[in-house]
Amino acid sequence: MTPSKNIKALLRICPVCVSKEGEILHTQKFILPENSPLPSEYDIVACVKCGFTYADTAVGQSGYDNYYTLCSKYEDKEISTGGGYNSYDLQRMEETANDIASFCENRQAKIIDIGCANGGLLKALKAKGYNNLTGLDPSKKCMEDVLNAGVDCKQGSIFEVNKKFLGQKFDFIILSHVAEHIYDLTSAFQACYQLLEKNGRLYVEVPNAAFYHDFYVVPYYYFDSEHINHFDENSLSNLGLSNKFSKTDARHKSIFVSDGQQYPALFVIFEKASNTQSNYTYSREAKESICKYIALSVANSKNEQLKEIVNSQEEIYVFGAGNFTLRLLATTDLNRCNIKAFIDNDSNKQGHILENKPIVSPEVLLDFNGTLIICSALFADDIAKQAKSINSKLNMIILK
């Protein structure tokens, strides 16, 4: 039998079942800021053995560790999530704290939130009466913010956790929207296993790839430079199973990521197990949803608004230097426009270079009377209002 042209030898062996072959579902490209350690291109693959869907990237764990240490988007309180600094993020933190409380009733339990960002979940748990809380995050700025909120926190990655907390054990470990970012999932889960008390529990919450097509945002929104693992309930359960965890519960939910947009998520509660069976349940749901989502993305990728801008070569600003823009630069005519600079509210992006152009703050719009292209998957309307408040004479085009 002739093998399918879509089957490839994997650069990144399947993190769940160590298979070396995967089916290519999509190839995603980016134009990245200067000196970014993340991949500018990868294949979205489905493991031929267990069905796990993920980014087959040659950039290893050190590249991602470097990114989250030096370039964390969670540091800026004005635009970041995970700190509970806006109404929908605060609601998400409180709902997650309620979920955790239903599986960890003991307010004296030792709890650690790994990848805690600015500590929104820890603050929500503290408000519920938990008083033995710890955070860990690669960003020094995030660590300082958590400490200032009155919660213990250390700087470091999940792979350093057993050195940072040498000799300590925890009753409950939280990985909330962290696992989708991790290249070396096996080592991460093994680190959690070693850190847990004998009867301890591990809470893992991730985006739910089984529902990407039902929560369409913009083309290829779920394929960004940071989210490299696309779980459904089966594949996340299989990952735990392959690392000596047993699943005790799993639930699906949706969370607000902006005022009008929800996002599919799921969480699984794991417990330590001395022995687990190696037979996996094949994961079909994520692959099926991703294929539908890719078709939706293809159908909505025309961007006809750019033609006139390309033809005229008028000088423009682009507001947004996030993943939506990085995809558009690599796959559309946006990179053929005469871009003066990129604008972003994220202070951590400002001062960097993208496509040989600076990333600057919105104040540059004060004396600009030309066209502003807005590229934001979730906050385009808010950015349009912000830009108009700075300069009412702007001609604005929102890309979707």
NUDO-532079 format. One line per 8 residues: number of its first residue (from 1); their letters; for each residue x, y, z of N, C-alpha, C. Coordinates in steps of 0.1 Angstrom, whole numbers, plus 2048, in hexadecimal, padded with zeros to 3 digits. Each point is the difference from the previous one (the first is absolute). Layout:
NUM) a) X:Y:Z:X:Y:Z:X:Y:Z | ...
This chain:
1) mtpsknik) 808:7F4:800:7F8:80C:800:809:80C:800 | 7FD:80A:7F8:807:80C:7FF:7FC:809:80C | 80A:805:808:7FD:808:80B:7FA:80D:7FC | 7F7:806:809:7FA:80D:7FD:80B:80B:7FF | 7FE:809:7F7:80A:80B:7FF:7FF:809:80C | 7F6:7FF:808:7FF:809:80C:806:7FA:80C | 805:7F4:7FF:807:7F9:80B:80F:804:800 | 805:805:80B:80E:804:801:807:7FA:80C
9) allricpv) 80E:7FF:7FE:808:7FD:80C:801:80C:809 | 7FC:7FE:80C:7FF:80C:809:80D:805:805 | 801:80E:800:80B:806:807:7FF:7FF:80F | 7F4:801:804:7FD:7FF:80F:7F8:7F4:802 | 806:7F6:806:7FA:7F3:802:7F3:802:809 | 7F6:7F9:7FD:7F3:802:807:802:800:810 | 7FC:80B:806:802:801:80F:7F8:7F6:808 | 7F5:7FB:7FA:7F7:7F6:807:805:7F2:7FF
17) cvskegei) 802:7FB:7F3:803:7F2:7FE:80E:7FD:7F9 | 808:80B:7FE:80D:7FF:7FA:800:7FA:7F2 | 7F5:801:7F9:800:7FC:7F2:809:80A:7F8 | 805:7FB:7F5:809:808:7F8:7FA:805:7F3 | 7F3:7FD:7FE:7F9:804:7F4:7F3:808:803 | 7FE:80A:7F7:7F4:808:802:7FA:804:7F3 | 7F3:803:800:7F9:805:7F4:800:80F:800 | 804:806:7F5:800:80E:7FF:7F2:805:7FD
25) lhtqkfil) 7FB:809:809:7F3:806:7FF:801:80E:7FA | 80A:807:803:802:80E:7FC:80E:804:802 | 805:809:7F8:80D:806:802:7FE:80F:803 | 804:804:80C:7FE:80E:805:80E:808:7FF | 7FF:80C:7FA:80C:808:7FF:7FE:80E:807 | 80B:805:805:800:80D:807:80C:809:7FB | 7FE:80D:801:80B:809:800:802:804:80E | 80C:7FD:806:802:803:80E:808:80C:803
33) pensplps) 7FF:806:80B:809:80B:804:80E:7FC:800 | 809:80A:7FE:80E:7FD:7FF:805:7F9:80D | 808:7F6:7FE:806:7F8:80B:7F6:7F8:808 | 7F4:7FD:7FB:7F7:7F7:807:805:7F2:800 | 7FF:7F9:80B:805:7F2:800:7F6:7F6:7FB | 7F4:805:7FD:7F5:7F7:7FC:800:7FC:7F2 | 7F9:7F6:7FB:801:7FB:7F2:7F8:809:7F7 | 805:803:7F4:7F9:808:7F6:7F7:7F7:7F7
41) eydivacv) 801:7F3:802:7F8:7F7:7F8:7FF:7F2:807 | 7F5:7FA:800:7FE:7F3:805:7F4:7F9:7FA | 800:7F3:800:7F5:7F8:7FC:7F7:7FD:80C | 7F3:801:7FE:7F6:7FB:80A:7FE:7F1:7FB | 803:7F7:809:7FF:7F2:7FD:7F7:7F8:80A | 7FB:7F5:7FB:7F9:7F6:809:808:7F4:800 | 804:7FB:80C:807:7F4:802:7F9:7F4:7FA | 807:7F8:7F8:7F9:7F5:7F9:7FC:7F5:80A
49) kcgftyad) 807:800:80B:7FD:7F5:80A:7F5:803:80A | 801:80C:806:7F7:804:80B:7F6:80B:7FC | 803:807:7F5:7F7:80B:7FC:803:80E:806 | 80A:801:809:803:80D:806:804:80A:7F5 | 7FA:80C:801:803:80B:7F6:809:80A:806 | 80A:804:7F9:80A:80A:806:808:806:7F5 | 808:809:804:80A:807:7F6:80D:7F8:800 | 803:7FC:7F4:80D:7F8:7FE:80B:80A:7FD
57) tavgqsgy) 806:805:80B:80A:80B:7FF:80D:7FB:804 | 80B:805:7F9:80D:7FC:804:806:808:80B | 7F9:80B:803:805:808:80C:7FD:7F9:80D | 80A:7FD:807:7FF:7F8:80C:7FB:808:80D | 800:7F9:80B:7FB:807:80C:807:80C:804 | 80D:800:7FE:808:80C:804:7FC:80D:7F9 | 7FB:7FE:7F3:7FC:80C:7F9:7F3:806:806 | 7F7:7F7:804:7F4:805:807:803:805:80E
65) dnyytlcs) 809:7FA:807:804:805:80D:806:80E:7FF | 808:802:7F6:806:80D:7FE:7F5:80B:7FD | 7F7:7FC:7F7:7F5:809:7FD:7F8:805:80C | 7FC:7F6:808:7F7:804:80C:808:807:80B | 80D:7FE:800:808:807:80A:802:80F:7FC | 803:802:7F3:804:80D:7FB:7F5:808:7F9 | 7F6:7F9:7FA:7F6:807:7F8:7F2:7FE:804 | 7FE:7FD:80D:7F2:7FC:805:7F6:80B:7FD
73) kyedkeis) 7F5:7FD:7F9:7F5:809:7FE:7F8:802:80C | 802:7F8:80B:7F8:801:80C:805:80A:809 | 80B:807:7FD:805:80A:80A:7F9:80D:800 | 7FA:804:7F5:7F9:80D:7FF:7F2:7FE:805 | 7FD:807:80B:7F3:7FE:807:7F5:806:7F7 | 803:809:7F7:7F5:807:7F9:7FA:7F6:7F5 | 808:7F7:7FB:7FC:7F8:7F5:800:7F1:802 | 806:7FC:80C:803:7F2:802:7F4:7F9:806
81) tgggynsy) 800:7F2:7FF:7F6:7F8:807:807:7F9:80B | 7F8:7FA:809:806:7F8:80B:802:808:80D | 7FD:80D:7FF:802:808:80C:7F3:805:806 | 7F5:7FE:7F9:7F3:804:804:7FE:80F:800 | 807:807:7F6:800:80E:800:7F4:806:7F8 | 7F8:7F8:7F9:7F4:805:7F9:7F5:7F7:804 | 7F4:804:7FD:7F4:7F9:805:7FF:7F1:7FC | 802:7FE:7F3:7FF:7F2:7FB:80B:7F7:805
89) dlqrmeet) 80C:806:801:80B:7F8:805:7FE:7FD:80F | 7FB:80A:808:7FD:7FD:80E:7F5:7F6:801 | 7F6:800:7F7:7F6:7F6:801:806:7F2:7FD | 809:7FF:7F7:806:7F3:7FD:808:7FB:80C | 807:809:806:808:7FC:80C:7F7:7FB:80B | 7F5:807:802:7F7:7FC:80B:7F9:7F2:7FD | 7FC:7FE:7F3:7FA:7F4:7FC:80A:7F4:802 | 80C:803:7FC:80B:7F5:801:802:7FD:80F
97) andiasfc) 801:80A:808:801:7FE:80F:7F5:7F8:805 | 7F4:802:7FC:7F4:7F8:804:802:7F1:7FC | 805:7FE:7F3:802:7F3:7FC:80A:7F9:808 | 80B:807:803:80B:7FA:808:7FB:7FD:80F | 7F8:809:805:7FB:7FE:80E:7F7:7F3:801 | 7F9:7FD:7F5:7F8:7F4:800:808:7F3:801 | 80D:801:7FC:808:7F4:801:80B:801:80B | 800:80B:806:80A:802:80B:7F9:808:80B
105) enrqakii) 7F9:7F9:809:7F8:807:80A:808:805:80B | 80C:7FA:803:808:803:80B:807:80E:7FE | 7FC:80A:808:806:80E:7FE:80E:800:805 | 805:7F6:807:80E:800:804:809:7F8:7F6 | 7FA:7FB:7F5:808:7F8:7F7:80B:809:7FA | 80C:7FA:7FD:80B:806:7FA:7FD:800:7F1 | 7FE:80C:7FA:7FD:801:7F2:80A:809:7F9 | 804:7FB:7F4:809:808:7F7:7FA:802:7F3
113) digcangg) 801:80C:7FB:7FB:803:7F2:80D:803:7F8 | 802:7F6:7F7:80C:801:7F7:7FD:807:7F3 | 807:80B:7FD:7FD:808:7F5:7F5:80A:804 | 801:806:80C:7F6:807:806:7FD:80E:7FA | 809:805:7F7:7FF:80D:7FA:800:80B:80C | 7F6:809:7FF:7FF:80A:80B:7F8:7FC:80C | 7FD:7F3:801:7FA:7FB:80C:7F2:802:802 | 7F8:802:7F6:7F2:802:801:7F9:7F4:807
121) llkalkak) 804:7F4:7FC:7F9:7F4:806:804:7FE:80E | 80D:803:804:804:7FF:80D:7F9:80A:809 | 7FD:80C:7FB:7F9:80A:808:7F1:7FC:802 | 7FB:7F9:7F5:7F2:7FB:802:7FF:7F5:80A | 80A:7F8:800:800:7F5:80A:803:805:80E | 808:80A:801:802:807:80D:7F4:806:806 | 7F8:806:7F7:7F3:806:804:7F6:7F5:805 | 802:7F4:7FC:7F7:7F5:804:805:7FA:80D
129) gynnltgl) 80B:804:806:805:7FB:80C:80C:7F7:800 | 805:7FD:7F4:80C:7F8:7FF:80C:809:804 | 808:7FA:809:80B:808:806:80D:7FA:7FF | 801:7F5:7F8:80D:7FA:7FE:803:7FF:7F1 | 802:80C:7FA:800:801:7F2:80E:804:7FB | 804:7FB:7F4:80D:803:7FB:7FF:802:7F0 | 807:809:7FB:800:802:7F1:80E:7FD:7FB | 801:7FD:7F3:80C:7FE:7F9:7FE:806:7F2
137) dpskkcme) 809:808:7FB:7FF:806:7F2:80D:803:7FB | 803:7FE:7F3:80D:804:7FA:803:80F:800 | 7F6:808:801:802:80F:7FF:803:805:80E | 80B:808:801:803:806:80C:7F6:80B:804 | 7FB:807:7F6:7F6:80A:803:7F3:7FA:805 | 7FC:7F5:7FA:7F4:7F9:805:802:7FB:80F | 80B:7FB:802:804:7FB:80E:7FE:80C:80A | 806:80B:7FC:7FF:80C:809:7F2:804:802
145) dvlnagvd) 7F7:800:7F6:7F2:804:801:7F9:7F7:80A | 803:7F3:7FF:7F9:7F6:809:805:802:80F | 80D:802:802:805:803:80D:7F9:80D:806 | 7FF:80A:7F7:7F9:80C:805:7F2:7FF:804 | 7FA:7F5:7FA:7F2:7FD:804:7FF:7F7:80C | 80B:7FE:807:800:7F9:80C:800:7F1:7FF | 804:7FA:7F5:801:7F2:7FD:80E:7FC:7FD | 805:7F5:806:80D:7FC:7FE:802:7FC:7F1
153) ckqgsife) 80B:803:7FB:803:7FD:7F1:80F:7FF:7FE | 804:7F8:7F6:80E:7FF:7FC:800:801:7F1 | 80C:804:7FB:802:801:7F2:806:7F3:7FB | 7FA:7FB:7F5:806:7F3:7FA:7F6:7F9:7F8 | 805:7F6:7F8:7F7:7F9:7F8:7FC:7F3:807 | 7F6:7F9:7F9:7FC:7F3:806:80B:7F6:801 | 80A:801:7F8:80B:7F7:800:80A:802:80B | 7FE:80B:807:809:804:80B:7F9:7FE:80E
161) vnkkflgq) 7F3:7FC:7FF:7F7:800:80C:806:7F8:80B | 805:7F4:7FD:805:7F8:80B:80D:805:807 | 807:808:7F8:80C:806:806:7FC:80D:808 | 7F7:807:7FA:7FB:80C:807:7F9:7FD:80D | 7FA:7F4:801:7F9:7FC:80C:805:7F3:805 | 80D:800:802:808:7F4:803:7FA:7FA:80E | 7FC:7F3:7FF:7FC:7FA:80C:7F1:802:803 | 7FA:809:7F9:7F2:803:803:7F6:7F8:7F7
169) kfdfiils) 7F5:7FE:806:7F5:7F9:7F8:7F3:808:801 | 7F8:7FF:7F6:7F3:808:800:7F5:7F6:7FF | 7F4:805:805:7F4:7F8:800:7F9:802:7F3 | 801:80C:7FA:7F9:803:7F4:808:809:7F7 | 802:7FB:7F3:808:808:7F6:7F6:805:7F5 | 802:80C:7FC:7F7:806:7F6:809:803:7F4 | 7FB:7FB:7F4:806:804:7F3:7F4:806:7F8 | 7FE:80D:802:7F4:806:7F9:805:807:7F4
177) hvaehiyd) 7FC:7FB:7F4:804:806:7F3:80F:801:7FF | 807:7F5:804:80E:7FF:7FF:805:7F5:7F7 | 7F9:7F5:801:804:7F4:7F8:800:802:7F1 | 7F8:808:7FB:800:803:7F2:80C:807:7FB | 808:806:809:80C:807:7FD:80D:7F7:801 | 7FF:7F4:805:80C:7F9:804:804:7F6:7F5 | 80C:801:7FC:806:7F7:7F6:802:7F2:806 | 807:800:80C:804:7F3:806:7F5:7FC:80B
185) ltsafqac) 7F5:7FB:7FB:7F5:7FD:809:803:7F5:809 | 808:7F6:7FC:803:7F5:808:808:804:80D | 80A:808:7FE:808:805:80B:7F8:809:809 | 7F7:808:7FA:7F7:808:808:7F7:7F8:80A | 7FA:7F6:7FA:7F7:7F8:808:808:7F7:80A | 80C:7FC:7FD:808:7F9:809:804:809:80C | 803:80D:7FD:803:809:80A:7F5:802:80A | 7F4:800:7FB:7F4:802:808:7FE:7F3:809
193) yqllekng) 802:7F5:7FA:7FF:7F3:807:809:800:80C | 80C:804:7FE:80A:800:80B:7FD:80A:80B | 7F9:80B:7FC:7FD:80B:809:7F4:7FD:809 | 7F7:7F7:7FB:7F4:7FD:807:801:7F7:80C | 7F8:803:80A:7FF:7F6:80B:7FA:7F3:7FB | 800:7F6:808:7FC:7F2:7FC:7F1:801:7FB | 7F8:807:807:7F2:801:7FC:7FC:80D:7F9 | 80A:806:7FB:7FE:80E:7FA:7F9:7FF:7F3
201) rlyvevpn) 7FC:80C:7FC:7F8:801:7F3:806:80B:7F7 | 7FF:7FE:7F4:805:809:7F5:7F4:805:7F8 | 7FE:80D:800:7F6:806:7F8:806:806:7F3 | 7FC:7FB:7F4:805:805:7F4:7F4:805:7F7 | 801:80D:7FD:7F6:807:7F8:807:805:7F3 | 7F9:7FD:7F5:806:804:7F3:7F5:804:7F6 | 803:807:7F5:7F6:802:7F5:7FB:7F2:7FB | 7F3:800:7FD:7FA:7F3:7FC:800:800:7F0
209) aafyhdfy) 809:7F9:7FA:801:800:7F2:7F4:7F9:7F9 | 7F9:7F8:808:7F4:7F9:7FA:7F5:80A:7FC | 801:80C:804:7F6:80A:7FD:805:80D:7F9 | 80C:7FF:7FA:805:80C:7F9:7F7:805:7F6 | 7FA:7F6:7F8:7F7:805:7F5:7F3:806:805 | 7FC:7FD:80C:7F4:806:806:803:80E:806 | 80C:803:802:804:80D:806:809:808:7F6 | 7FC:801:7F4:808:807:7F6:802:80F:803
217) vvpyyyfd) 80C:805:7FF:803:80D:803:805:807:7F3 | 80C:7FE:7FC:806:804:7F3:808:7F5:7FA | 804:801:7F3:807:7F4:7FB:80C:7FC:808 | 801:7F3:803:80C:7FA:806:803:805:80E | 7F6:806:806:802:806:80D:806:7F6:80A | 7FC:7F4:800:805:7F6:80A:80E:7FB:7FD | 806:804:7F4:80D:7FB:7FD:809:80C:801 | 805:802:80C:80A:80C:802:80E:7FB:803
225) sehinhfd) 809:809:802:80E:7FC:802:802:7FA:80E | 7F7:801:809:802:7FC:80E:7F8:7F3:803 | 7F4:7FF:7FB:7F7:7F4:803:804:7F5:7F6 | 807:7F6:806:806:7F6:7F7:7FA:7F2:803 | 7F6:7FF:809:7F9:7F4:803:7F1:802:800 | 7F9:7F7:7F8:7F2:802:7FE:7F8:7F4:806 | 7FC:801:80C:7FA:7F5:807:7F1:7FE:7FE | 7FB:7F4:800:7F3:7FD:804:800:7F8:80D
233) enslsnlg) 7F5:7FC:805:800:7F9:80D:808:7F3:7FF | 7FE:7F9:7F5:808:7F3:7FF:80F:802:800 | 805:809:7F8:80E:802:7FF:806:805:80D | 7F9:809:807:805:804:80D:800:7F5:80A | 7F5:7F8:800:800:7F4:809:80B:7F7:7FD | 802:7FD:7F3:80B:7F7:7FC:80E:805:805 | 802:80D:7FF:80C:806:805:803:7FD:80E | 7F5:802:808:801:7FC:80E:803:7F2:803
241) lsnkfskt) 7F9:7F7:7F8:801:7F2:801:80E:7FC:7FD | 807:806:7F6:80D:7FC:7FC:80B:805:80A | 7FB:808:80A:80A:805:80A:7FB:7FC:80F | 7FA:7F4:801:7FC:7FA:80D:7F5:808:807 | 7F8:808:7F9:7F4:806:807:7F4:7F9:7FB | 7F6:800:809:7F3:7FB:7FD:7F6:80B:800 | 7F7:800:7F7:7F6:80B:7FF:7F4:7FD:809 | 7FD:80A:809:7F5:7FF:809:7F3:807:7FB
249) darhksif) 803:80B:7F8:7F4:808:7FB:805:808:7F4 | 7F6:804:7F8:803:809:7F5:7F3:808:7FD | 802:80C:7FC:7F4:809:7FD:804:809:7F5 | 7F6:803:7F8:801:80A:7F5:7F9:80D:804 | 806:80B:7FB:7FA:80D:803:804:80A:7F5 | 7FA:80C:801:804:80B:7F7:803:80C:809 | 80A:808:7FC:804:80B:808:800:80D:7F7 | 7FD:80B:806:801:80D:7F9:80F:804:7FF
257) vsdgqqyp) 804:804:7F3:80D:805:7FE:800:80F:7FC | 7F4:804:7FD:7FE:80F:7FE:7F1:802:803 | 7FC:80C:7FE:7F2:804:804:7F6:7F8:7F8 | 803:7FC:7F4:7F6:7F9:7F8:804:7F2:7FA | 80C:7FC:804:805:7F3:7FB:803:7F6:80A | 7FA:7F4:7FE:803:7F5:809:80A:7F6:7FA | 806:7F8:808:80B:7F7:7FC:7FD:7F2:806 | 802:7F5:7F8:7FD:7F3:806:80C:7FB:809
265) alfvifek) 7FC:7FA:80B:80B:7FB:809:7FB:7F3:806 | 809:7F9:806:7FD:7F4:808:80A:7FF:80B | 7FC:7F9:80B:80A:7FC:80A:7FF:7F2:804 | 80B:7FA:804:800:7F2:805:807:800:80E | 7FA:7F9:809:806:7FE:80D:807:7F2:800 | 80D:801:803:808:7F4:801:804:7FC:80E | 803:7F4:803:806:7FB:80C:80C:7F8:7FD | 809:7FF:80A:80C:7F8:7FE:7FB:7F1:800
273) asntqsny) 806:7F8:7F8:7FD:7F2:800:80D:7F8:7FE | 802:7F6:808:80C:7F8:7FF:801:7F8:7F3 | 7F5:7FB:7FB:7FF:7F9:7F4:7F5:804:7F7 | 802:802:7F3:7F5:804:7F7:801:7F7:7F4 | 7F5:7FE:7F9:800:7F8:7F4:805:808:7F5 | 806:7FA:7F6:806:807:7F5:7F6:801:7F3 | 7F4:7FA:801:7F7:801:7F5:7F9:80D:800 | 802:808:7F5:7FA:80D:7FF:7F3:800:7F8
281) tysreake) 7F7:80A:803:7F5:802:7F7:804:809:7F5 | 7FE:7FC:7F4:804:808:7F4:7F9:80D:800 | 807:80B:7FE:7FA:80E:801:7FC:804:7F2 | 7F3:801:7FD:7FB:804:7F3:7FA:80E:800 | 7FB:804:80B:7F8:80C:801:808:80D:7FC | 80C:801:805:808:80C:7FD:803:800:7F1 | 805:7F5:7FB:803:800:7F1:7F4:804:7F8 | 7F5:7FA:803:7F4:803:7F8:7FC:80F:801
289) sickyial) 801:806:80C:7FC:80E:801:80A:809:7F9 | 80D:7FC:802:80B:808:7F9:7FE:800:7F1 | 7FD:7F5:7FA:7FE:800:7F2:7F4:809:7FC | 7F5:800:807:7F5:809:7FE:805:80E:801 | 808:803:80B:804:80D:802:809:805:7F5 | 809:7F8:7FB:808:804:7F5:7F8:803:7F4 | 7F6:7F9:7FD:7F7:803:7F5:7F9:80E:802 | 7FC:803:80C:7FA:80D:803:80A:80B:7FE
297) svanskne) 80D:7FD:804:80A:80A:7FF:803:803:7F1 | 801:7F6:7F8:803:801:7F2:7F5:809:7F9 | 7F3:7FD:804:7F5:807:7FA:7FF:80F:804 | 807:804:80B:800:80D:805:80D:808:7FF | 808:7FC:7F7:80E:805:7FF:803:809:7F4 | 7F5:807:7FB:802:807:7F3:807:80E:803 | 7FC:807:80A:806:80D:803:800:80A:7F4 | 7F5:801:7F9:7FF:809:7F5:803:80E:803
305) qlkeivns) 7FF:805:80C:802:80E:804:80E:804:7FD | 80A:7F6:800:80E:804:7FE:804:803:7F2 | 7F8:7FD:7F6:804:801:7F2:803:80F:7FD | 7F7:809:804:801:80E:7FD:80C:806:807 | 803:7FB:80D:80B:805:807:80D:7FC:7FA | 800:7F4:7FB:80C:7FB:7FA:803:807:7F3 | 7F6:803:7F8:801:807:7F3:804:80E:802 | 7FB:807:809:803:80E:802:80E:802:807
313) qeeiyvfg) 804:7F6:808:80D:801:807:800:80C:80A | 7F4:805:804:800:80A:80A:806:7FB:80D | 806:809:807:806:7FD:80D:7F6:7FD:80B | 801:7F5:806:7F5:7FD:80A:807:7FB:80D | 7F8:800:80B:803:7FA:80D:7F8:7F3:801 | 805:7F6:807:7F9:7F4:803:7FF:7FF:80F | 7F4:800:805:7FE:7FF:80F:7FD:7F2:803 | 80A:7FA:808:7FF:7F2:804:80D:7F9:7FB
321) agnftlrl) 808:7FB:80A:80C:7F8:7FC:7FF:7F2:807 | 7F4:7FB:801:7FE:7F3:806:7FF:7F5:7F5 | 7FC:7F5:804:800:7F4:7F7:7F7:802:7F4 | 7F5:807:801:7F8:803:7F4:808:807:7F5 | 807:80A:804:809:808:7F7:80B:7F7:7FB | 806:7F8:808:80B:7F8:7FC:7FC:7F6:7F6 | 7F4:7FB:801:7FB:7F6:7F6:7FD:808:7F3 | 7F9:80C:801:7FD:807:7F4:80C:805:7F8
329) lattdlnr) 80B:803:807:80C:804:7F9:806:7F5:7F8 | 7FE:7F4:805:806:7F4:7F9:7F7:7FB:7F5 | 7F3:803:800:7F7:7F8:7F7:7F7:809:7F8 | 801:80E:802:7F7:809:7F8:808:80B:7FA | 7F9:809:7F9:806:80C:7FA:804:80B:80A | 7FE:7FD:80D:804:80A:80A:80E:804:7FF | 809:7F5:7FD:80E:803:800:804:807:7F3 | 7F7:803:7F7:803:808:7F4:7FC:80E:802
337) cnikafid) 7F9:803:80B:7FC:80E:803:80C:809:804 | 7FF:80D:7FF:80B:809:803:7FE:803:80F | 805:7F8:809:7FE:801:80E:80A:809:806 | 7FC:80B:807:809:809:807:805:7FA:80D | 7F7:7FA:807:804:7FA:80D:7F4:7F8:805 | 802:7F7:80A:7F6:7F9:806:7FD:806:80E | 7F4:800:804:7FC:806:80D:7FA:7F4:809 | 803:801:80C:7FB:7F6:80A:7FF:806:80D
345) ndsnkqgh) 7F5:7FC:808:7FF:805:80D:808:7F9:80A | 806:7F4:7FC:808:7F8:809:80E:807:801 | 803:805:80C:80D:807:802:80C:7F7:7FE | 7FD:7F3:801:80B:7F6:7FF:804:7FE:7F1 | 7F7:803:7F7:802:800:7F2:807:80C:7FA | 7FD:80B:806:805:80D:7FB:80F:801:801 | 806:805:7F5:80F:800:800:806:7F5:7F8 | 7F8:7F5:7FD:804:7F5:7F8:7FE:804:7F1
353) ilenkpiv) 806:7F7:7F8:800:802:7F1:7F8:7F5:7FA | 7F7:803:7F7:7F8:7F7:7F8:800:803:7F2 | 805:7F7:7F7:801:803:7F2:808:80D:7FD | 80A:802:808:809:80B:7FE:7F9:80E:804 | 7F5:7FF:807:7F9:80C:804:7FF:7FF:810 | 800:80C:806:7FF:800:80F:7F2:7FD:805 | 7FF:7FB:80B:7F3:7FF:808:800:80B:80A | 7F5:809:7FF:800:80C:807:7F3:801:808
361) spevlldf) 7FF:80A:808:7F4:802:808:7F5:808:7F8 | 7F4:800:804:7F5:806:7F8:801:80F:7FF | 809:807:808:801:80E:7FF:805:805:7F3 | 806:7F8:7F8:805:804:7F3:7F4:804:7F6 | 7F4:7FD:804:7F4:803:7F8:7FC:80E:801 | 805:807:80A:7FC:80E:803:801:809:7F3 | 80A:7FF:7F9:803:809:7F4:7FF:7F9:7F3 | 7F9:7F4:800:7FF:7F8:7F4:7F2:801:7FA
369) ngtliics) 7FE:804:7F4:7F3:801:7FA:7FD:7F7:7F5 | 808:7F5:7FF:7FE:7F6:7F6:7F8:7F4:804 | 803:7F4:7FA:7F8:7F4:803:807:7F7:80B | 7F7:7FC:809:804:7F7:80A:7FA:7F2:7FE | 808:7F6:7FF:7FB:7F2:7FF:800:7FA:80D | 7F4:7FB:805:7FF:7FA:80D:7FF:7F1:7FF | 80A:7F9:806:801:7F2:800:7FF:7FA:80E | 7F4:7FD:804:7FF:7FA:80E:7F4:7F6:7FF
377) alfaddia) 803:7F4:804:7F5:7F6:800:7F5:803:809 | 803:805:80C:7F6:801:80B:7FC:80F:803 | 809:809:7FE:7FE:80E:805:800:80B:7F5 | 7FC:7FC:7F4:800:80A:7F5:7F8:80C:803 | 7F3:7FE:805:7F7:80B:802:806:809:80B | 805:7FA:80A:806:808:80B:80C:808:7FB | 808:7FA:7F8:80C:807:7FA:7FB:80C:7F7 | 7F5:7FD:7F8:7FB:80B:7F7:7FB:80C:809
385) kqaksins) 7FA:7FD:80B:7FB:80B:809:80C:808:806 | 80B:7F8:804:80C:806:805:807:809:7F6 | 801:7FB:7F4:807:807:7F5:7F8:80D:7FD | 7F3:7FF:800:7F7:80B:7FC:801:80B:80B | 802:7FC:80D:802:809:80B:80D:808:7FF | 80A:7F9:7FA:80D:807:7FE:800:809:7F4 | 7F9:7FC:7F5:800:808:7F4:7F4:7FD:7F8 | 7F6:809:800:7F3:7FD:7FA:801:801:7F1
393) klnmiilk) 80B:804:7FA:801:801:7F1:805:7F4:7FA | 803:7F5:807:806:7F4:7FB:7F6:7F9:7F7 | 805:7FA:7F5:7F8:7F7:7F8:804:7F2:804 | 7F6:7F9:806:803:7F3:806:7FA:7F4:7F8 | 808:7F5:7FF:7FB:7F4:7FA:803:7F5:80A | 7F5:7F8:803:801:7F5:809:801:7F3:7F8 | 80B:7F8:801:802:7F4:7FA:7FA:7F5:808 | 7F9:7F6:7FA:7F9:7F5:807:803:7F3:7F9
